[in-house]
């Protein structure tokens, strides 16, 4: 990915130098649950964080040394966020809307969000309450070593997916889904969640479509993104974690679905083609 020397976003909040106490999200969870939490790409965090709303999080103010490799990842993340800003500002303007840019918050270990207390085990997530994307940079390492999804454009896919949730928030989609969830059975609510996540994958693909036009994509980048989308399919995670697959419990979609919807956005570049909620073939 040709990202060096490009504009960095000013909407990046760096909390890495602050140590926070309190109980980490995911503590005491079983292995399967922890794997799923660690690999979430944009699940509604409120469902995961409600149990921690009352957990004390103290900012001790003790700074730690940030290594050069992390600073490189911070610059990379800032550039990708800037690229999403340029694309979505243009697309919203063309649709007669105004795009409100999200803030991306970098943290280490644990942080506080408007959706509750979040730990690194939750993975990257978007909080509509404060319109922020939260990422612990160690997740990039986990993608490479635990998921088998290496490459800088695989990392860009993660950011673009979370930005996709922000787009859903601005369009009112997330709030509509939240309102419907409470009236549905668990299986039906899960299916609604899958629709939401696949649409975020589609929006990530729409961004990649224009990123390719902007000349930042190199040979092999798209394959990295598709590999990342496949790596976090519910079927693949369940098979790895428990040895069998339970489709009714899917919340993000299968590997095939995630790849297909990302590819649809990539090939079309048309956000109107991402209506997963009325699609005949999800």
Secondary structure, 3 states (H helix, E strand, C coil): CCCCCCCCCCCEEECCCCCECCCCCCCCCCHHHHHHHHCCCCCCHHHHHHHHCCCCCCECCCCCCCCHHHHHHHHHHHHHHHHHHHHHHHHHHHCCCCCCCCEEEEECCEEEECCEEEEHHHCCEEECCCCEEEEECHHHHHHHHHHCCCCHHHHHHHHHHHHHHHHHHHHCHHHHHHHHHCCCCHHHHHHHHHHHHHHHHHHHHHHHHHHHHCCCCCCCHHHHHHHHHHHCCHHHHHHHHHCCCCHHHCCCCCHHHHHHHHHHHHHHCCHHHCCHHHCCCC
